[in-house]
Amino acid sequence: MRILLIATIIAAAIAPCYSKDCSACKCTSYPVSSDCTSCCPAAKGKVNFASPGEIGVDVGGASQKFIVSDDTVINGELKKGEFATVIYNKQTRVAGSIEVTSKKEKKDKTDKKD
């Protein structure tokens, strides 16, 4: 009985975290509105495939797929091997914005002391 009670309390505490409605969040650029902060994460990595309706990005060694819609804002040429930052709706996996760069962004090393 105690286990059931504890499980119910935990479920009730966690439920609000996952029930946020992100359907109104467009996730097209940062910063997003305060209502959409938890709905619009960014994924950064190497593009492993790109098609008219979908993109795959290697993020931390795992491939993530995102939907590319007619409303997705794409800056740069979206193709395999390029690096991209994808701002997306975490519930729908629709990319709101994709920023493409030809190289992985690295820290500027011009400040090195000789």
C-alpha positions as CSV (number, residue, x, y, z in Angstrom):
1,M,0.0,0.0,0.0
2,R,2.8,2.4,0.9
3,I,4.5,1.7,-2.5
4,L,1.3,2.5,-4.4
5,L,0.9,5.8,-2.4
6,I,4.6,6.8,-3.0
7,A,4.2,6.0,-6.8
8,T,1.1,8.0,-7.0
9,I,2.7,11.0,-5.3
10,I,5.7,10.8,-7.6
11,A,3.5,10.5,-10.7
12,A,1.5,13.5,-9.6
13,A,4.7,15.6,-9.1
14,I,6.2,14.6,-12.5
15,A,3.0,14.9,-14.6
16,P,3.0,18.8,-14.8
17,C,6.6,18.7,-16.2
18,Y,5.4,16.7,-19.3
19,S,2.0,18.2,-19.8
20,K,3.2,21.5,-21.1
21,D,1.5,22.3,-24.4
22,C,4.2,23.3,-26.9
23,S,1.9,23.5,-29.9
24,A,1.9,27.3,-30.0
25,C,5.7,27.5,-29.8
26,K,7.3,28.1,-33.3
27,C,10.9,27.7,-32.1
28,T,12.3,29.8,-34.9
29,S,15.0,31.8,-33.2
30,Y,16.6,32.4,-29.8
31,P,15.7,33.8,-27.5
32,V,12.3,32.2,-27.5
33,S,9.4,33.7,-25.5
34,S,9.4,32.8,-21.8
35,D,6.3,30.6,-22.4
36,C,8.3,28.4,-24.8
37,T,11.7,28.2,-23.1
38,S,11.1,24.6,-22.1
39,C,9.6,23.6,-25.4
40,C,12.4,24.8,-27.8
41,P,15.8,23.2,-27.2
42,A,18.7,23.4,-29.6
43,A,20.7,20.6,-31.1
44,K,24.1,21.1,-32.6
45,G,26.1,18.7,-34.7
46,K,27.1,17.3,-38.0
47,V,24.4,16.7,-40.6
48,N,24.3,13.0,-41.6
49,F,21.4,13.3,-44.0
50,A,19.1,15.9,-45.4
51,S,15.9,15.5,-47.4
52,P,13.1,17.9,-48.3
53,G,11.1,16.8,-45.2
54,E,13.7,15.6,-42.7
55,I,17.2,16.2,-41.4
56,G,19.4,14.0,-39.4
57,V,22.1,15.4,-37.1
58,D,24.8,13.6,-35.1
59,V,24.5,15.1,-31.6
60,G,26.9,13.8,-29.0
61,G,27.4,10.5,-30.9
62,A,23.7,9.9,-31.4
63,S,21.7,10.6,-34.5
64,Q,18.7,12.8,-34.0
65,K,16.0,13.3,-36.7
66,F,14.0,16.5,-37.1
67,I,11.1,17.3,-39.4
68,V,11.7,20.1,-41.9
69,S,8.4,21.9,-42.7
70,D,7.5,24.7,-45.1
71,D,7.8,27.1,-42.1
72,T,11.3,26.0,-41.1
73,V,13.8,28.9,-41.5
74,I,17.0,27.5,-43.0
75,N,20.1,29.7,-43.0
76,G,22.8,28.2,-45.2
77,E,23.0,25.2,-47.6
78,L,21.6,22.1,-45.9
79,K,23.6,19.1,-46.9
80,K,25.4,16.1,-45.5
81,G,28.7,16.8,-43.7
82,E,27.9,20.4,-42.8
83,F,27.5,21.4,-39.2
84,A,24.1,22.8,-38.1
85,T,22.3,24.1,-35.1
86,V,18.6,23.1,-35.0
87,I,16.1,24.9,-32.8
88,Y,13.1,22.6,-32.6
89,N,9.8,21.9,-30.9
90,K,10.6,19.0,-28.5
91,Q,7.0,17.6,-28.7
92,T,6.6,17.6,-32.4
93,R,10.4,17.4,-33.4
94,V,9.6,20.1,-36.1
95,A,12.7,22.3,-36.7
96,G,11.7,25.9,-36.4
97,S,15.2,27.1,-37.4
98,I,18.3,25.5,-38.9
99,E,21.6,27.5,-38.9
100,V,24.2,25.8,-41.2
101,T,27.9,26.3,-40.9
102,S,30.6,24.7,-43.0
103,K,32.9,23.8,-40.1
104,K,32.4,22.9,-36.5
105,E,32.6,26.0,-34.4
106,K,35.8,26.0,-32.4
107,K,37.1,28.4,-29.8
108,D,39.1,31.3,-31.2
109,K,42.8,30.4,-30.7
110,T,44.2,33.8,-31.8
111,D,44.6,34.8,-28.2
112,K,47.4,32.3,-27.6
113,K,50.5,33.7,-26.0
114,D,53.8,33.0,-27.8
